[in-house]
Amino acid sequence: GQRLEIRPLSDLEGDEENVTVDLPGNYRGIADVDWSPDGEHLAVATQGTGSSAIRIAGVAGGGSQRILVEEPGRVLGLRWVEDGRALLYLRESVNGTDLMRIAVPDEGSSDVRRELLRSVGMASGLAVSRNAGTVVVTRHEPRSTFVTVGPDSGNPASTSTLLPLAEVDQRVISLTVSDDGAWIQYVGAGAAGWDLYRIPARGGEPERITHSGDVRYADWSPDGRFLTYVAPLDDEMRLWIISRHGGSPGIVEDVVVSAMGLVSWQPERLYYQHPDMQNYGILSGLEVWDGETWTPLDSQLDEAFRGRRRIRATLDLPLVTNDSLGSMFGPHASPATRDVIVEWNQALSSGSWLISAADGSQTRLPGQGWTLGWTADG
């Protein structure tokens, strides 16, 4: 078996004993882990030789464990939904990939209800909105399938039902769901190149909202009213902002982004990767020029921009001052403290790092983390 160690961020020096969760069994490794919404349990997918298992482990006091299901193939993703009442995951099957749902049984119950929601071909992505009300799946194949999972309106007491959204003849990258679960955004390859599209989570046809042909990464604003994306202008990768309703995009002045185009929009802060990929910039106080004066972006009406807008940030600060030590990827900001964790490939100490929002101090986290995230309370 293997062991998960949980270290509180208040004890990064290791003065206190970590919380440990032992996961006994005959398997090769841990494929995925997800916290329950209440923070009391972990859902864990373990990978064996030709099979996988999904279990729930209590966190506090060496809590109880139970294996819910075993699958003959790999489990590609594992996410809690419905306020902790169910789990969604992708499993490999003979015909490709299946989107599965498990209703989590009460403690002591052996009644595990497992549903095949839909076969989704060769799946490439699973995205869940922050409120867990919208789940989106895409496939590797040129025709991408978007589906969302929600309660059956005809029977509120029922389990979830699958609501197909759209199928598009595009390869899809950079799939995200707005925090409120209302919109799905993706970068798709069409005849004119890579552009930004959106789909209402309730269903409908994809709508192309940029016409660049070379859009890279994109992300939603925290309030779901705007999208930021990276696209070239005059041989430089620049940062753009557009209303969720489309219209003309605005370019953020004096900001040049890396060729990878990595951005992350957090409450009150927009992070972008510097061109040398060795640091991130932090933009705050975004303002729009309305022809007469600069006004805050978040005060703009919820409608499409009319004509290209000038946008500026009143502050553009580096995440760290020592940006010559190696490539940096992320970042993931705490919803409570604005501390940031990044994957930082420093020459002598590559790995996951915590950057303090209070004083900029940097702390190397134990282990080697490739998939980073925060609990909901930060």
DOLUMSE-336457 format. One record per residue: residue in one letter; x, y, z of N, C-alpha, C, O in turn. Coordinates in steps of 0.001 Angstrom, whole numbers, plus 500000, padded with zeros to 6 digits. Layout:
aXYZXYZXYZXYZ/...
REM end
This chain:
g500811498799500000500000500000500000500846501253500000502071501190499892/q500189502388500121500875503661500161500261504523501258499257504157501870/r500880505667501493500424506552502562500334507973502024501234508449501332/l499235508642502351499094510063502078499457510826503338499024510467504433/e500256511884503186500561512752504309499921514108504066500061514686502987/i499211514620505083498525515898504987499208516860505945499225516639507156/r499767517922505399500521518869506201499778520212506205499554520782505137/p499392520730507376498744522049507415499723523138507027500900523070507381/l499244524155506293500140525209505841500667526044506993501658526756506829/s500026525976508161500522526693509326501732525997509943502335526522510880/d502099524805509421503171524018510034504149523539508973504519522365508942/l504569524460508095505468524057507021506868523729507522507639523074506822/e507201524179508729508525523863509268508591522448509820509674521956510134/g507430521780509942507437520402510397507537520233511891507983519187512362/d507131521245512661507218521145514116506164520211514692506362519631515759/e505056520066513997503980519215514479503896517954513620504402517913512499/e503253516939514167503128515678513444502085515811512335501002516354512552/n502420515311511151501480515350510040500323514396510271500426513443511043/v499222514669509590498118513714509537498446512703508441498752513089507312/t498385511429508764498686510397507784497460509542507526496696509234508441/v497285509167506284496196508283505876496821507095505162497282507225504027/d496842505939505814497380504735505200496350504125504261495163504056504580/l496816503688503107495952503096502086496474501699501774497204501523500799/p496115500703502581496626499358502374496044498726501111494988499132500627/g496743497740500595496231497025499431497339496676498463498468497147498597/n497013495854497494497963495401496489497715496191495206496892495803494378/y498431497295495052498269498132493864499589498842493594500494498832494428/r499688499465492407500958500062491998501109501507492448502225501942492731/g500028502259492522500153503668492871498808504341492983497769503747492697/i498841505597493407497638506420493549497458507214492271498350507962491868/a496300507056491626496036507718490354495439509101490525495751510000489745/d494582509299491535493936510596491717493381510675493133493027509661493735/v493312511905493657492777512158494987491924513411494924492277514360494223/d490799513437495645489971514640495703489369514771497094488889513792497664/w489395515985497639488803516259498950487285516287498843486739516741497837/s486609515808499868485163515989499953484872517454500252485725518141500813/p483681517954499891483369519365500137483483519777501595483821520925501883/d483204518855502531483291519214503950484698519039504516484937519345505684/g485637518546503693487007518387504135487249517222505072488339517102505632/e486254516353505257486380515257506220486849513952505600487306513060506315/h486744513824504277487083512572503621487880512843502344487834513927501763/l488612511802501937489303511811500665488736510704499788488525509583500252/a488493511019498531488211509990497535489532509682496835490216510594496370/v489891508411496759491195508005496244490996506936495172490287505953495387/a491627507140494021491657506125492968493039505501492953494036506202492780/t493108504189493135494379503476493095494454502648491825493448502114491358/q495655502547491270495877501853490008496659500572490251497767500605490786/g496078499443489855496768498176489932497237497736488563497343498551487647/t497514496465488418497897495916487118496640495541486353496061494476486567/g496222496433485455495029496182484664493733496461485373492680496098484848/s493740497086486540492500497380487253492708498583488161493841498973488443/s491604499166488616491627500310489518490579500113490592489641499332490430/a490746500831491692489758500815492767489533502233493245490448503057493241/i488295502515493661487942503817494216487512503601495655486626502793495935/r488145504328496567487826504186497974487609505560498595488016506584498047/i486957505554499753486787506755500560487529506537501867487371505501502513/a488338507514502254489122507415503484488826508621504365488884509760503904/g488511508372505624488340509451506573489677510078506911490696509390506963/v489678511384507141490927512101507386491262512155508864492408511915509245/a490282512467509707490565512710511125490718511395511892489942510456511716/g491743511358512748491882510248513684491988508887513050491438507919513576/g492695508782511909492811507477511256491471506920510857491189505740511061/g490632507787510277489241507460509989489055506197509177490004505648508619/s487818505750509123487479504506508446487709504610506950487736505703506384/q487877503441506312488042503371504872487119502316504301486789501325504953/r486715502553503078485900501546502392486130501679500898486168502783500355/i486282500551500250486393500518498795484985500496498218484189499611498533/l484686501473497374483353501563496789483207500647495574482276499845495498/v484133500773494629484033499980493407485430499605492942486417500246493302/e485490498561492141486698498201491417486382498200489930485326497730489507/e487313498735489142487121498844487701488217498063486989489357498036487451/p487881497422485858488887496627485144489951497464484457491036496956484173/g489670498747484179490643499591483491491104500748484354490879500762485565/r491754501727483720492259502885484454491130503862484786490168503995484030/v491262504537485917490400505660486278491163506933485959492263507141486472/l490592507794485114491309508956484600491028510225485384491782511191485260/g489994510258486168489661511453486931488672511083488013487935510106487875/l488646511858489099487785511539490231487392512849490900488263513581491370/r486090513164490953485630514433491500484360514241492314483428513560491888/w484341514861493507483118514906494297482127515866493652482524516890493097/v480844515542493721479788516421493232478595516323494180478578515517495111/e477607517163493915476336517140494650476563517243496162476001516472496940/d477400518213496563477664518451497986478149517189498710477825516970499877/g478916516379498017479483515199498640478613513961498592478955512945499196/r477508514025497893476615512862497828476977511899496704476436510794496643/a477882512299495813478220511431494676479637511732494209480218512766494540/l480179510795493429481480510938492795481335510743491294480584509878490844/l482043511537490534482131511348489090483554510948488732484514511408489351/y483679510086487724485013509731487262484936509228485828483868508861485338/l486082509219485169486217508642483841486951507311483979487947507214484695/r486453506295483291487137504998483309487394504549481880486581504773480983/e488524503921481691488822503347480389488041502060480201487907501266481132/s487527501854478996486786500640478675487242500137477311488095500741476660/v486654499019476895487037498434475602486751499397474464487498499444473487/n485673500170474584485253501055473510485759502481473675485363503355472903/g486612502746474643487106504104474834487071504500476294487774503923477123/t486245505491476606486152506021477964484701506215478339483893506654477521/d484366505887479586483005506054480094483000507095481200483914507144482023/l481966507926481213481722508838482321480816508123483311479695507736482980/m481321507952484543480625507171485552480226508040486742480840509071487015/r479194507602487435478743508270488650478491507223489727477892506180489465/i478962507516490958478685506670492115477924507501493133478365508586493512/a476778506993493577476089507597494713476778507114495982476779505915496261/v477360508022496752478125507633497934477163507129499010476298507885499451/p477291505874499443476358505332500435476657505873501827477761506349502093/d475682505801502701475872506180504092476881505245504753477084504116504307/e477504505728505816478462504922506566477805503623507017476720503646507598/g478453502494506753477933501190507141477051500541506108476719499363506239/s476657501281505071475809500714504024476672500123502921477711500683502572/s476251499013502383476965498368501272476251498569499949476635497980498938/d475214499395499946474424499647498736475106500720497897474831501909498058/v475994500298497001476730501216496146476067501237494770476052500227494066/r475525502382494398474868502530493099475837503180492119476253504326492293/r476183502424491091477116502898490075476371503024488755475682502093488338/e476509504182488090475802504426486843476795504725485719477772505448485914/l476533504168484561477219504584483342476415505735482756475314505525482248/l476956506956482822476228508100482302476318508193480787475330508460480103/r477536507965480274477664508007478820479046507531478418480029507805479106/s479120506820477307480409506523476699480842507749475905480080508266475088/v482071508216476146482489509485475561483703509329474653484470510276474480/g483884508145474073484994507958473153486327508018473868486454507552475000/m487317508588473211488647508735473810488691510063474546489018511090473953/a488369510053475815488236511287476581489578511963476783490598511304476980/s489565513289476731490789514066476946490658515011478117491665515558478567/g489466515226478627489339516200479706488070516038480498487025515655479972/l488183516345481804487032516374482709487134517667483493488128517882484187/a486138518534483404486140519805484118484859519919484932483786519523484478/v484982520466486141483846520626487043483856522061487541484905522571487935/s482701522719487528482633524084488038482856524092489537482707523066490202/r483223525279490078483519525371491497482319524981492347482485524417493429/n481108525276491870479916524888492637479482523463492338478445523016492830/a480274522733491525480054521316491204478727521065490507478261519927490453/g478114522119489972476843521937489288476981521645487807476011521241487167/t478156521838487256478373521625485833479604520757485629480680521050486150/v479436519699484873480529518770484555480633518682483047479629518489482361/v481842518824482526482044518815481085483104517775480742484120517653481427/v482852517037479680483793516023479195484068516304477725483154516621476964/t485345516185477326485678516263475910486436515011475505486904514248476350/r486549514811474187487208513624473664488435514006472858488591515151472432/h489331512992472651490530513199471848490191513390470367490906514086469646/e489127512784469931488848512704468504488499514081467949488178514986468719/p488554514257466624488212515563466047486819516044466448486610517245466619/r485871515133466599484545515537467066484531515454468581484674514374469154/s484358516597469226484404516667470688482992516682471253482105517354470729/t482802515940472315481502515849472978481526516667474267482434516520475085/f480535517521474442480358518271475677479073517780476335478017517748475703/v479167517401477593477968517005478324478017517641479704479093517917480233/t476842517870480285476759518356481652475847517437482440474951516805481881/v476077517366483727475323516485484599474569517334485609475156518215486237/g473261517079485776472466517820486740471274517006487183471049515914486661/p470491517514488148469337516768488633468241516670487585468092517555486742/d467486515603487644466354515394486751465212516284487213464645516061488283/s464865517302486409463838518262486825462482517600487019461643518106487764/g462265516471486352460986515793486519460890514988487793459797514601488206/n462023514732488419462038513940489647463183514425490520464280513870490451/p462957515456491347464042516049492131464733515057493051465888515268493422/a464058513986493425464664513013494340465542512003493618466193511174494253/s465560512070492297466303511079491523467792511378491553468224512414492056/t468564510453491007469985510696490798470141511616489594469154512052489002/s471384511906489239471641512848488155471250512264486799471226511047486612/t470950513147485871470691512754484498471677513477483602472169514546483963/l471968512927482465472957513493481556472274514377480525471311513962479879/l472779515605480373472217516554479439473250516861478361474192517610478620/p473101516304477157474070516607476107474043518103475773472976518712475688/l475216518676475587475303520089475247475534520290473754474743520941473071/a476622519725473263476954519952471857478019518965471430478765518436472255/e478081518725470142479197518004469543479752518879468435478999519383467602/v481065519062468420481679519968467460482815519253466753483500518414467338/d483005519595465492484099519018464707485362519821464949485890520461464039/q485837519782466173487018520533466552487827519734467561487289518910468300/r489111519988467578489920519548468690489844520624469764489923521814469459/v489691520214471010489439521149472096490605521145473068491092520082473454/i491060522346473471492044522507474535491540523590475485490541524249475197/s492207523774476589491922524850477541490446524890477915489783525916477766/l489941523759478403488534523647478782488350524135480213489005523624481122/t487472525113480432487166525588481775485670525851481894484974526052480899/v485193525845483141483797526152483445483790527370484363484593527451485292/s482890528318484108482818529496484961482479529073486388481864528029486607/d482887529898487359482735529528488767481291529245489132481021528386489971/d480349529963488505478943529750488831478322528606488045477140528307488213/g479119527954487176478627526810486419477723527159485255477123526267484657/a477607528447484916476654528855483886477222528740482475476464528575481519/w478557528824482327479155528868480995480329527911480906481020527654481892/i480541527389479709481683526548479387482494527273478323481957527710477306/q483776527392478566484671528059477622485718527064477171486178526237477959/y486099527142475897487193526305475419487863526977474238487282527842473583/v489088526567473975489793526971472772489693525809471800490115524695472110/g489142526065470637488913525014469651489580525329468329489732526494467961/a489983524270467604490636524416466305489588524332465208488979523280465012/g489371525431464491488463525457463349489235525678462070490462525585462048/a488505525976460994489145526177459700490097527367459720491084527390458985/a489795528366460574490616529578460631491669529530461723492345530530461965/g491825528391462389492826528270463437492190528129464809491026527745464924/w492954528440465849492516528281467230491817529546467711492389530635467682/d490570529387468155489820530532468667489056530143469922488955528968470275/l488521531164470587487811531011471847486318530841471577485726531602470812/y485719529839472211484297529552472054483650529441473433484333529210474431/r482349529606473478481613529407474722480309528676474420479763528769473321/i479824527945475427478551527225475338477793527469476638478387527349477710/p476505527808476587475735527874477835475662526491478473475472525498477771/a475809526416479781475789525118480449474434524436480320474346523222480506/r473382525176480008472051524580479814471882523985478420470864523361478123/g472884524180477571472819523621476230472734524694475168472362525832475455/g473071524344473959473038525292472857474239525102471960475125524294472242/e474258525854470876475348525747469920476556526546470402476398527621470981/p477767526024470166478966526793470509478996528119469763478619528194468593/e479441529146470439479528530481469855480990530912469822481666530922470851/r481464531260468651482835531742468508482901533197468961482169534038468438/i483759533501469917483782534864470442485100535586470168485228536763470505/t486080534913469566487263535617469077487499535218467630487007534190467165/h488259536045466927488569535781465525490061536008465284490463536634464303/s490859535490466193492306535665466111492958534586465262493831534873464443/g492531533343465461493146532225464767494369531678465466494941530683465020/d494790532315466570495981531833467284495826532073468783496755532544469438/v494651531750469326494415531919470758495104530802471524495067529640471118/r495733531164472634496366530171473488495468529921474697494286529614474547/y496018530051475855495270529745477071494234530826477354494400531975476943/a493151530453478067492098531408478422491554531068479807491698529942480283/d490923532063480452490343531833481769489205532821482006489170533904481422/w488274532424482877487138533261483250487525534257484325488394533983485152/s486871535426484313486951536319485464486185535677486615485278534880486374/p486532536008487877485849535374489007484339535554489009483623534687489511/d483827536672488454482376536881488436481714536302487195480498536421487038/g482492535673486301481927535015485121481481535956484024480842535506483073/r481792537272484111481314538226483104482317538466481983481942538952480916/f483588538133482209484616538391481222485499537158481044485538536269481895/l486201537130479918487204536116479641488507536813479293488516537829478600/t489608536257479781490914536723479348491572535620478535491394534435478816/y492331536018477529493016535028476708494298535642476159494512536852476242/v495135534791475602496424535217475062496424534962473565496084533868473114/a496808535978472793496884535875471330497937536861470845498216537848471525/p498530536605469669499641537450469218499169538786468640498063538913468114/l500048539762468759499909541063468113501315541588467844502119541749468763/d501597541849466576502919542373466186504054541501466730505025542001467299/d503908540194466542504948539220466892505187539089468387506221538562468796/e504262539554469210504336539353470651503032538738471145501957539019470615/m503143537897472164501947537325472767501395538330473775502072538699474734/r500154538769473545499560539817474353498330539286475096497757538257474737/l497950540017476135496833539635476987495603540433476576495649541659476482/w494497539720476332493255540340475882492133540023476872492179539020477584/i491136540890476902489941540671477720488724540959476857488681541947476124/i487737540079476958486524540225476157485319539899477025485410539084477942/s484197540534476736482961540227477447482506538810477105482770538316476009/r481822538158478047481292536821477761480272536863476629479965535828476038/h479739538056476317478781538200475216479476538456473894478808538623472873/g480806538490473886481526538716472641481807540185472422482119540909473367/g481697540637471169482047542006470826483521542113470513484159541120470163/s484073543321470637485490543545470361486299543358471635485887543814472702/p487434542701471538488251542506472744489036543762473082489256544619472226/g489451543862474326490357544913474751491712544331475043491810543222475568/i492766545060474712494120544591474969494640545264476231494463546468476420/v495277544487477088495845545031478310497184545667477961498102544985477504/e497294546960478173498461547712477746499714547295478515499678547012479712/d500821547271477777502154547071478359502334545714479024503160545579479926/v501588544718478602501716543374479162502053542409478026501288542284477070/v503192541727478128503603540712477162503690539379477896504237539305478996/v503148538321477282502985537023477927503901536011477238504338536229476108/s504184534913477921505021533858477351504353533221476141503147533361475937/a505147532526475347504617531851474161503606530776474527502723530466473727/m503719530195475736502745529207476180501401529845476484500366529183476410/g501410531124476824500160531844477041499430531464478310498201531394478307/l500151531213479406499513530759480636499005531946481452499765532860481769/v497707531924481791497079532971482593496164532321483623495691531201483428/s495921533033484720495017532552485760494364533760486405495051534610486971/w493018533843486323492278534990486850491667534606488184490745533792488242/q492185535194489259491716534955490615491014536216491125491177537280490527/p490243536132492206489599537336492738490610538458492975491576538299493721/e490360539607492318491146540827492459492553540730491896493319541686492016/r492919539611491287494261539448490730494214538620489456493496537624489372/l494994539051488463495119538295487220496603537968487039497435538867486921/y496921536684487017498301536226486892498599535896485424497779535292484733/y499789536305484963500214535934483615501692535543483649502475536109484411/q502059534582482826503432534090482797504317535036481997503984535394480867/h505444535444482577506382536318481889506946535636480643506961534408480567/p507409536416479668507909535820478418509018534792478605509100533835477835/d509883534969479625510954534001479838510504532792480650511304531891480904/m509219532754481067508607531651481807509226531444483186509006530398483797/q509994532408483693510663532254484974509987533040486092510518533114487200/n508836533621485821508115534375486834506697534614486331506391534393485159/y505843535067487236504498535503486883504313536960487257504865537417488258/g503548537691486470503121539028486831501761538965487485500949538097487164/i501508539889488410500225539973489106499589541315488747500085542369489146/l498500541274488000497780542487487623496626542718488586495910541780488939/s496444543945489007495293544297489837494841545694489464495571546444488818/g493622546039489880493071547347489549492846547527488059493198548571487509/l492268546534487388492027546629485943491011547731485638489956547818486267/e491358548572484654490497549693484269490319549724482752491169549242482003/v489196550302482311488857550401480890488726551876480523488118552653481260/w489302552260479373489172553616478869487876553736478081487691553047477078/d486970554618478535485677554748477871485623555901476882484541556282476436/g486793556468476528486852557603475607487077558920476306487512559897475696/e486774558942477610486941560170478384487721559954479672488467560834480102/t487556558810480281488210558549481557488398557050481752487779556238481064/w489268556695482706489475555303483067488463554909484132488315555608485135/t487762553790483923486790553298484891487095551837485220487613551117484366/p486785551379486451487082549995486818486394548995485893485235549173485519/l487120547947485531486555546916484658485309546297485268484333546048484561/d485331546042486592484188545368487199482954546248487293481895545772487702/s483061547529486923481880548404486894481222548439485522480175549062485349/q481840547766484539481283547750483187479975546970483160479802545989483883/l479055547429482309477780546731482159478008545342481581478976545117480853/d477116544409481905477233543026481458476734542921480020475651542399479754/e477554543430479101477192543407477687478467543363476866479566543515477398/a478314543156475567479483543070474702480179544420474613479529545465474617/f481522544392474533482276545614474291481918546130472900481831545358471945/r481714547429472796481423548053471501482687548768471023483021549845471517/g483381548171470069484649548721469635485772548286470554485547548011471733/r486974548222470020488112547748470798488385548716471946488378549933471763/r488623548164473117488844548957474311490320548918474716491028547940474480/r490752550014475331492049550047475993491837549618477451490919550087478123/i492690548737477913492593548245479288493971548371479921494985548100479278/r494004548779481169495278548879481871495128548324483279494021548199483804/a496257547996483871496298547576485271496994548663486070498070549126485692/t496382549069487172497002550097487998498223549562488723499088550338489132/l498309548222488893499478547597489485499878546378488657499021545588488262/d501170546223488395501716545049487710502980544667488456504047545227488206/l502865543709489377503968543340490247504443541923489945503632541084489554/p505723541632490112506203540252489929505806539391491115505745539871492247/l505534538115490855505207537189491933506407536997492856506256537003494077/v507609536825492278508841536714493070509865537658492462509762538024491291/t510844538049493249511874538957492761513054538223492139513742538785491287/n513302536988492543514429536213491998513931535337490858513730534135491027/d513732535957489683513085535250488583514084534624487604513725534361486456/s515303534386488020516285533823487096516696532408487477517725531912487019/l515884531751488324516300530465488862515691529262488161516078528130488453/g514755529470487249514149528333486565512709528609486180512109529573486653/s512157527769485326510793527963484838509771527784485954509958526979486866/m508689528550485864507648528533486884506299528308486207505987528934485193/f505495527396486787504190527078486233503149527118487352503492526938488520/g501915527346487014500832527538487979500104528797487554499709528923486395/p499921529729488475499953529549489928498556529202490430497568529350489712/h498492528738491676497209528426492293497120529237493582497893529017494515/a496175530178493630496075531097494753495068530587495779494014530059495424/s495409530751497051494495530377498127493263531272498090493398532488497948/p492061530702498214490849531534498235490719532357499504489866533241499582/a491544532082500491491424532800501765492541533819501971492274534951502375/t493783533436501701494921534284502065495643534888500871496466535786501053/r495366534428499660496055534841498441497486534323498375498222534680497456/d497900533485499332499164532778499155499067531942497878497980531529497473/v500204531703497259500221531048495957501132529829496016502216529889496596/i500696528722495416501582527591495201501881527475493709500994527638492871/v503143527191493392503583527079492004504483525860491872505040525371492855/e504614525379490643505629524379490315506821525157489756506727525764488690/w507933525135490476509069525994490171510292525122489950510769524467490877/n510801525111488719511919524242488358513246524938488634514011525223487713/q513511525208489905514785525800490272515914524791490057515719523579490145/a517087525329489775518220524464489423518587523517490554518908522356490302/l518547523986491788518991523173492912517850522625493756518067521755494600/s516636523123493539515518522687494379514210522778493606513348523601493913/s514076521929492609512870521912491793511728521261492555511929520290493285/g510527521805492381509361521212493035508278522238493277508213523258492591/s507421521966494262506301522834494594506722523836495658507377523482496638/w506336525098495451506727526165496347505497526966496771504569527169495989/l505514527416498027504488528307498551505055529720498608506087529954499236/i504374530670497946504783532073497937503810532842498833502608532861498569/s504315533465499875503473534190500823503006535509500223503807536266499676/a501695535785500326501167537067499867501525538185500835501538539353500446/a501815537850502086502084538865503100503468539477502944503614540699502970/d504492538628502782505854539165502743506687538641501579507873538956501487/g506093537848500686506821537345499531507783536219499827508531535804498941/s507787535709501056508699534620501398508341533360500628507194533171500222/q509335532500500431509189531309499604509540530077500422510591530023501061/t508648529078500397508853527861501176508707526655500267507687526486499599/r509725525827500249509680524592499463508762523598500156508953523303501336/l507763523072499440506839522101499999507416520691499892508184520410498972/p507060519812500807507586518439500760507105517699499511506012517954499004/g507927516794499034507505515946497926507603516653496595508124517764496500/q507093515992495560507115516506494198505686516567493709505094515527493416/g505112517761493611503709517886493230503546518318491789504150519303491365/w502743517599491033502466517990489649501036518468489472500749519255488569/t500137517996490329498766518481490306498516519152491646498458518483492678/l498368520487491635498314521278492835496922521873493023496240522174492044/g496505522042494252495206522659494506495036522983495972495832522550496804/w494009523739496294493697524165497647492363523567498092491495523273497269/t492213523390499414490883523110499952490056524389499825490612525475499660/a488713524259499905487824525376499647488021526532500628487802527690500274/d488441526217501882488605527287502868490005527888502849490305528772503651/g490866527422501947492202527997501804493209527502502808494366527920502780/
REM end
